[in-house]
């Protein structure tokens, strides 16, 4: 794999994580008793735009790599979403979530090696 494709894989995983975080943030904004409809719409539209970028980059990468090679990188997004959600959205990282993330990481490593 060339550095360019490694960068594209990093971008697609980052876009997926950013899209999930933005979508959750938009929903949190709308759950408030008083909220700015414009602000919520901008955040929601940003989430859709980031997901669209993720989709098109994924299509390009899937043309180049086998799914069995590419998918373990996508699995890392679950762990990154938990970490970024805890940091940016102030969600709690429980012991159960941390242990689950470690198990997922080990599974991804095992799949990647095979």
C-alpha positions, 0 to 999 in steps of 0.5 A: 500500500502506498502512502497515498492510499494509506492517507485515503483510508485514514480520511475515510475512517476520519470522515465516518467518525466525524459524520457520526459525531456531527449527526449526534451533535445535531440531534443533541441540539434539537433535543434542547428545549430552545435551539437554533433551527439554523444551527441544527440544520448546518450541523446536520448538513455538515454530517451529510456532507462528511458522510457523502465524502466517506461514501465516495472515497470508500467506493474508490478504495473498494475498487482498489482493495479487497473488502477483507483488507479494507474492512478492518480499518473501518472497524477501528471507527467504532473505537474512535467514535467512543473516544471522540464522543467522550472527548467532544460530546462529554459522554462517559467512557465506562469500564464495559465500553473500554473493555469492549473497545479493547476486545474489538481492537484485538479482533481487528488485529487478528483479522488484519494479520490473517 
